[in-house]
Amino acid sequence: MRFIFAACLILFTALLLKGQESYYGVIDTTGATIVPFIYDGMSSPSHGLIVASKDRYSGILNTKGEVVVPFSPGSISSYDNGMARYTVHSVGCGYLDSLGEMVVPVAYDRCEPFFDSLAWVANMVDGKLRYGVINRRGKQIIPFRYDQAGHHIAMDGFYKVKLNGKYGLIDRKGNVIAEPIYQRMGHFSEGKLQVMKGGRYGFIDRTGAEVIPFIYPWAGYFNNGQSYTRNGQAIHFINHQGDTIFDATGLNLSSVFGEDGLARVERNEQIGYMNRAGEMVVPLHYRVVDPLRNGLRRVVLGSRVGLVNEDWEIVIPVEYESLRADDDGLIFATKDGMSGVINERQEVLIPFEFDYVEGFREDQDFTLAKRGRTFGVIDRTGKTLVPFEYKRVSQIAFPFGLCPFEKDDKLGFLNLQGEVMIPFEFEQARPFTKEGIAICKKVVTD
């Protein structure tokens, strides 16, 4: 009998949900539908264009919902630097520009995002997938030669490339700066590139010249004119010429000397700081010490947190459960399980009556806060602007005076006075864009 009841309940639920599907569409700041809720997926607008998918077809719409690129079996990525990748399964890939025009035809086996007017693409060459570089017109800039797409982040305008398992360095025109002979290649720091050859680390410069010999089992990136090197038990700090400027062997140093002339010492789970003369300027004491920010360091002793200044004088006693100092001199603190905001004089600016306070973003006089199990919005005095009735929102911002909030598993839009401006009817709701539109998803009944 129970089995029959359960089967009937499942059948009833299925019939109830039949014909109900969730689809994406676009609304304006009044809540009016601009693009109908008929799409399976939508990207955020870029250059006034939205990449949309429907029934496994992809196309491009403008912000009025007009079709700019007809829907076809190919897939379209979101835009990167004004270019979108267009891929046809089992055929290849190419690129669409910000007008939706196919400016680079489907002629490649792999297509990477554009960055600064260039993109890495790949084709089969002699039975192997090889990468090269094209520009926005599809002109080949670097021939199809390399094992994988080049890496440009923190490479001083060059590409790190890989050929036959070894790394080299080329410029944006494909000129070889350093032949691919290195086992490993890091990134540039203070004009020096960390590389490994023969199982040892050394450095090359921007011309590809080997300027520090390959003699170190480990050599760290340069910081404040120093690299931390290790060779067995020996630890030396070297300068840009490769000369040893400090012998740190046996001193338990975990950093080079900073601008303040101090290096971090770690011993027995305690942290202190030493000067170049080997003197302990800051005794071993704290469990955690964060980098200096806005003249303050966060320090941890046991399970409690405090703040010290540049001279290591205590500004906020080590008695809080958490502390975060922002650029405006506000200190977000938690004590006895409750959160509030204080200043460096320990004056309470926002009372300790919240379970969580997010933090004020630049040019915003409001922030998200939590009380109990629900979220609301408060101002810089702790006054409630949006009542504590909602689930957390992913981004607290009010473009066009509206922000999406969630309540009872539905999303709607509120203003900063907490008034519901667009009803709670969406499964998903993204913030309004500069075009004054928001991409949302809701249940549509046939």
N, C-alpha and C positions, 0 to 999 in steps of 0.2 A: 504494500500500500504506500509506504514511504517512497519507494522507487518511482511509482506512478506519479505521485505528487511532485517529486523533484523533476521528473521528465516534463510534466505539464508546465511547471514554473519556467523551465529553460525554454520551452516552446513559446510560451507567452512573452518572455523577455525578447526572444528573437523576433517575433512578430511586431512587438512594440518598437524595436530599433530599426526594423526594416524600412528602408527608404530615408533613414536619417544618417547623413554623412557630414563631416566637417570639411569646410573649404575655406580657402583664403580669398580675401577681397580687400578693397581700399575704401576708407572713409575720410571725410573732411572734418574740420574742427567743429562742425555742428552735429556730427554723427551721421550725416547723409552718406549713402553709398555712392562712391565715385566709380569704382571698378567692381562689378558684380562678384558675389561670393561663389565662384565656379572653379577656382584653380586649386590644384593639389599642392603647389608650392610657390613661393614668391621670395625674391631677393629684395633687399632694401634698395631704394632708388639710387642710381649713380648717373650723373649727367642727364637727369630727367628720364632715365630708362629703368624699367623693372624687368628682370628675367623671371618668367613664369613657366610653370609646367602644368600639363593637363593630359590625363589619359596616356601617360608615358611620352608625350610630345612636349617639346620646349619651344618657346618663342619669346619675343620681347615686346613689351607694352610701353607706351608713354604714361605719364601720370594721370592722363584722362581715361586710360583703359583702351586707347586705340592701338591696334596691332601694328607695330613697326617692322618686326621681322616675323614672317608667317611661322606658325607652329609646324614642326617637322620631327621625325624620329631622332634627330640629333639632340645631344645635351649641351646646354649653355651654362658656363660658370658665371659667377658674379663678376663684376668689373674690377680690374686691377689696373690702376694708372690709365684709365680710359679705354682699356681693351678687355674684351671678354673671349674666353676660349670656347670654340665651337667644335664639338666632337661627334662624329658619326661612327657608331659601333662597327667594328671590323673594317672600317674604311680609313679613318685618320682624323686629324684635327687641324684647325686653322683659327683665325681670329676675326672678331667683329669690332668695329670702332664705336665711338660714342654716338654715332648717328645710326647705328645698327647695320652699317654697310660691311659686307664681307671683304675686308681689305687684304687679308692674308688667306688664300684659298686653303681648302682641306687637302693638305699635301704632306703632312708629317705624322709620324707614329706616336710621338710624345710632344706635348706642348706645356711649357712652364709659364707662370704668370709674367707679365711685362713688369720691368723695373727700370725706371729712368730711360725709357724709349727703346730698351732692348729686351729680348726674351731668348731663353735657351729652348731649342727644339731638337728633336732626335729623329733619325731615320736609320734604316738598316743599311749598313755598309759592309760588304763582304761577309754577310751572315751574322754581323754583330750590330747591336744598337749603339749608335754613336751620336754624340751631342755636338751642336754648334749653336751659333747665335744669329738671329735675324733682327732687322729693325721693324718699325711700324708699317713699312710698305712691303715687307716680306723679303727685302734684299738680304742676301747672306753676308754677314759681317765676319763671322768666324766659321771656318769650315767644319764639317762633321768629322770630328777626330776623337773626342774625349769619351771616357767611360760613363760619365754622369754629368748632370748639369753643374755648371760652375757655381761656386759659393762666393758671395760678395760682401756679406755682413762683417764689419770690422776689418775689411781688407784694404783700406786706404785707396779705394777706387779701382782695385785690381780684382781679378777672379782667381780663386783657388780651383785648380782643375786636377783631374785624375786620369792617368793614361797607363794602361797595363799594370794597374795596382799601385802605381807610385804617384806622388803629388808634385805639382809644379805651379808656377805663377805666370799669368798672362795679363796683358792690358785689355782695354775695351775694344781694341781693334784686332786682337788675336796675336799681337806680337809677344813672343816668349820672353819673359823677364827672368824666370828661373826654370831650367829644364825639369821635367817630371822625374826626379831621381830620389825624392824624399819619402821615407816610410810614413811619416806623420807631418802634418802642417797645422799649426794653431792659427792665431790671428796676430795682426800688428799691434804692438804696444810701444808707444813713444818712438815710432819709426822703425822698430825692429820686429821681424817676423820669426816666431818660434818654429823651428823645424827639427826633424830627427833624421839622421843618416847613420847607417851602421850601428843602430841600436843606441846611439847617443844624441843628446840634444845640443843644438847650437842656434845661432841666429844669422839671418840674412837681412840685408837692407832693401830699400825700394828699387835699387838697381839690380838686385839678384846676387850681389856680392856677398860671400860668406865672411861676415865681419867678426863673429865670435866662434871659435873653433868647436868642433863636435867632440867634447870631452866629458859631458855631464850626463849621468843616468837620469837626472831631472834638472830642468831649468824653468823657473816660472816666468810669467809675463813681467815686463818692466813696470815699475810703479815708483814715482818720485826718483827716477834715475837709477833704480836698483832692481836686480833680478835675484830671486832666492834660488840658490843652486844646492844640490845635494850630490855627494859622491861617497857612497858608503856611509860612514858615520860623520864624515866631514860636511859641514854646512857653511857655505860662504855667500856673502852678498857681493855681486859683481856690478861694475858700472858699464856704460855703453861701449867701452873699449875692451871689455872682458877682464879688466883688472879686478882683483879682490880688494874690496874697500872695507870689509869687516868680516872677521872670523867668528861665526856664530855657533861653532861646534860646542855641543854640550850645554848650551844656554837655554834650551827649550823655547826658542823664539819661533813664533808662528806667523810672523809678518816681517816685512822690511821696515826701515825707519820711515815714518810719515813726515809730513811737513812740520809737525811739532817736534821732530827730532827723537821721537819715541818709537820703540818696537814692542809688539805684543809678546808677552811671556805666558805660557800655559804650563802649569805643573800641578799635579794632584787635583785636577778639576777646578783649579783656581786660576784667575787671570790677573796679571799685573803688567807694568810697562817699564822698560829699561831704556836708558839713554846710550849714546855711542861710547861713553866711557865705561859701560858695563854696570852702571849704578841703577838700582831699583828706585825709580822716581815715584812710581805708584806700586806699593807693596802688593803681593799676591793676596787677593781678598775676594773678589767678585766671581760668581759662577758664569755670568754672561755680561759682556760689555758690547754695546752696539756702537757703530760709527757715529762720529760727531755730526749733528744736524741742527742747524739754526742755533749753534752755540751750546747745545745740550747733548748729553749721552744718556741713554737708558742703561741702567745697571741692574743686575739681578743678584740677590743674596738669599740663598735658600729658595723659598717659593715666593719671596716678596720683591717688589720692583720699586726703584726710585730713579731720580735724575741727578746727574752731576754736571757742572759747567766745564769750560775748557781747562780750568785750573784744578779740576777734580774736587771742587768744593761741592758739598751736598746742597742742591737747590730744592729738591722734593725728597723728603725722607723715604728710606727704603721700607715702606710699610703698606704699599698698595699691591693689589692682585694683578693689575695691568695698568700701563700708562702709554699714551701716544701723544706726542707734541706735534702740532701742525705749524704751518708757516706764519700764522697770525698770532702766535704766542699762546694759543689755547692748548690746554692739556686735558685730554680725554682719559679719565681715570675710573678704575673699578676698585671698590673697597667694601668689604663685608658683603660681597655678592651683588652690590648695586652700583650702577654707573652714573657718572655726572661729569661736569667740566669745571676745572680750576685754572688759575693762572700761576705764574712762578712765585707769587707771594702766598700761594695756597688759599687764595680767596675763592669761594665757591661762586661760580658764574651760572651754572645749571645744577640744581639740586641733585643729590644722589638718590634718585627715586625711580630710575629706569633699569631695566635688565640689559639694555644695550643702547648705545648712542653711536651712530655711524661716523659722523664727521662733516664739517662744513666745507663744501667745495668752493673753488674760487668764485667770487662775486655772488655767492648764495648766502642768504641769511636764514636758511632753513635746512633741516637735516632729518633723516629717518631715525626713529627711536622705537624701542620695543618695551612694552609693559605687559608682563604676564606672557601670554601666548600670541598676542596681536601687536601689530605695528601701527604707528601713526607718524605725524610730522610735527616737529617743534621748532621754535625760533631760537635765537642765541641767548634768550633768557630762560628757556625751558617751557615757555608758554605753548600750549597745544594749538596747532593750526588745523591739522587733520586729525579727527578723533581716532583713538586706538581701537579700531574695529576690523583691521584688514590684515591679510597675510603679507609677507614681505614682498616688495617690488624689486625688480632687478636693477633699475636705475631711477634714482630719485631726481627728477628734473621736470620742469613745467614749461616746455616749449609751447608757445601760443596759450599759456596759462593752464595747460592740461597735462595730467600724468596718469598712466594706467595703474590701477590697484586691483587686487583680487579679494573677493568676498564670496563665501559659499560656492567655491570652485568656479566662479565666473569672474571675468574681468570687465571693468568699465573705466571711465575717465572722470577724475575729480579735479576741481580747481584748488588753489592754495588756501581757500577758506573752508575746504572740506565738503563743498557742495558737489553733488553728483550731476555732471554736465552731460555725460553720455552713459546710458544705462548699462548695467552689468549683464551682458548677453554674449560675451566672447569667450572662446576657449583659449585663445592667445591674443595678445594686443601689444604691439610695439609702440614705443614713443613716437610722437609726431616728428616728422622730418622738416627740414628747412622749406620744403615745398608746401607745408601745411597739410600733409596727408599722413595717415597711419595705416600700416598693414596689419590686418586682424584676421582671425580665423573663428568661424562660428558654425554651429550645426544648422544645416539647411535641410528642410523636410520637403520631400518630393510632393 
